[in-house]
């Protein structure tokens, strides 16, 4: 698996940066360019996790960050090598834009600020208001009906595909918790292939079992 380091660029670096953002080690939005700030965030993560502090993301650091091996296919293009810097994240025909990345970052920060359980709809609705300026309402399994179709559209993505793209709204009709059996669950994707944000940051949404009735919504604004 090729490593990522200063000078790397592309979708692999976007996935890395979103993982660092989700852990609070990097601020702003992912731009797909492995520069000094990304290197410093990687080094801090390595220090915190007892890894070799070299600022490079290879097999060990990538695994600790929760990045899948396919993130490293191609290793990211090198700036100056004639390749186009690709900062976009896409899956299933859906491509992230700057508005969606900003929404994901707002949702992450809001979830970290709340850090509760059982208030997922409040977390997502508050993030929508902060990002887009309008208030959405309803429990988690009502959000799919309440999202204005002029501002969000439903897209046909699997959970694995959706989690690779930042700023998508996920809704489930049911989840295994007592409240979730009645109200379902909702969250905003963070784009690192694993995590989502509601009233807390869930590091492994893909591995969570027992949620049913998934719908995925993409912002149009």
Secondary structure as UniProt FT lines:
FT   TURN            6..7
FT   STRAND          8..9
FT   HELIX           11..22
FT   TURN            23..24
FT   HELIX           36..48
FT   TURN            49..50
FT   HELIX           59..65
FT   HELIX           69..72
FT   TURN            73..74
FT   STRAND          77..78
FT   TURN            79..82
FT   STRAND          90..91
FT   TURN            92..93
FT   STRAND          94..95
FT   HELIX           98..114
FT   HELIX           120..132
FT   HELIX           140..142
FT   HELIX           143..146
FT   TURN            149..151
FT   STRAND          152..155
FT   HELIX           159..162
FT   TURN            163..164
FT   STRAND          166..172
FT   TURN            178..179
FT   HELIX           180..183
FT   STRAND          185..190
FT   STRAND          196..197
FT   STRAND          201..202
FT   TURN            203..204
FT   HELIX           205..207
FT   STRAND          215..219
//
